[in-house]
Amino acid sequence: MEAYAVIETGGKQYRVQQGDTLNVEKLDAEVGTSVELDRVLAVSNGTDLKIGAPTVEAAKVVASVKDQIRGEKIFNFKKKRRKGYTRKIGHRQSLTVLTIESIA
C-alpha cells in the first residue's frame, strides 16, 4: 500500500498521496512556489498508521502551487410563492491548484 496523509486546509480534510493534484481554497502563495501543509491529521507509510490528537507531531506535507483559479459558478435561488419575490445569487470560489511533492 502507498504512503498517504490526511491533511486539513480551508476547513476541509483531504486524503493525499505523492503526485496527487487537488483544488483547495485559496492560499496566499505565488504560482511555482512550495507550500508546507503542517496540519496533518493522520499519516501512513504503507504499513503503520499514525493518528494525531488532533495533529501528528513533526509531520508535514510539501506541495507545489500550480495555478490560482476560480471554481465554477454556483447559483442560489430564493422564491416566495404568490408574493412576487425572487432572488438569484451567484458565487465563484477562488481556488489554488496543488500538486503533492512529498509526505514526511
N, C-alpha and C positions, 0 to 999 in steps of 0.2 A: 504494500500500500504506500502511496505517495505521502510526503510530508505536507501538512496543511496547517492553517491557523484560522482562528475566528477573531476578526477584528471589529472594532466599533468606531465609526466615524459619522458625523452628521446625525447622531441619534439612531442610526441603523446598524445592524450587525451583518457581516459578510463572511462567508467561508471561502478562503482563498488558497490557491496553490501557486507555486512558482510558474510564471509565464501567463497567468490569468490576466485578462483585461476587464475592467469594470468601471461603471459610471457611478461616482459618488457625488454628494452635494458639494458645492464649490469650495475649494481650498485656496488660500492665498499663496499661490506658488506659480512661478513662471513656467512656460512650456519648455521641456527639455531638462528641467532640474529634478533632483531626487527629493523624496519626501519620506521621513521616518514616521511610521504609524506605531506609536508606542502603547496604545490602548489595546493590548492583545488579551482577549478573554480566555482563549484556550490555544494550545499548540501541541502538535503531534509530529514526531519524527518518522512515523511509519509503523513503529512498534508500540511505543508507550505514549500515553496522553497525559498532558499536564493541564489542569483546570485551575484558573485563578479565582481568588476570592477578594475583590472582583476581577483583578487583573493578574497576569503571570509576571512575576518579578524578572527583570533583566531580559525580557523577550521583546523583540521588535520586528517589524516587517518593513522592508525598504521597497519603495515603489517609485517609478519614474512617471512624471507628468507628460502625457502625450498630447493633450488638447484641452482647451476650455470651450465647452459647447453649451447650447441651450436645449433642453428637452422638448418633447412635443407639447403642443398646446392642449391644456385640459380646460373644459368648459363646465361651469356650474350654472344651472338654470333654476330659477325660482318662479313660481306662479301661484296666485291665489284665485281660485275659480270664482267667476261671476263678479269680480271686483275690478277687472281691467288692469291688474297689477302683474307685470312680468319684469324679470331682471335677469340679465345674462352677464356673467363674469368669466373672463379668461385668465389663465395663468400659465407662464412658462418658467420652469425651474432652471437655474444656472447649474451646470454640472461640470465636473472635472473627470477626464478620462485617465485612469491609472493603469499601468502595467506592473505587475508584481515581479520584482527582481530577485529578492531573497527573503527567506524566513530564518530568523536567528533567535 
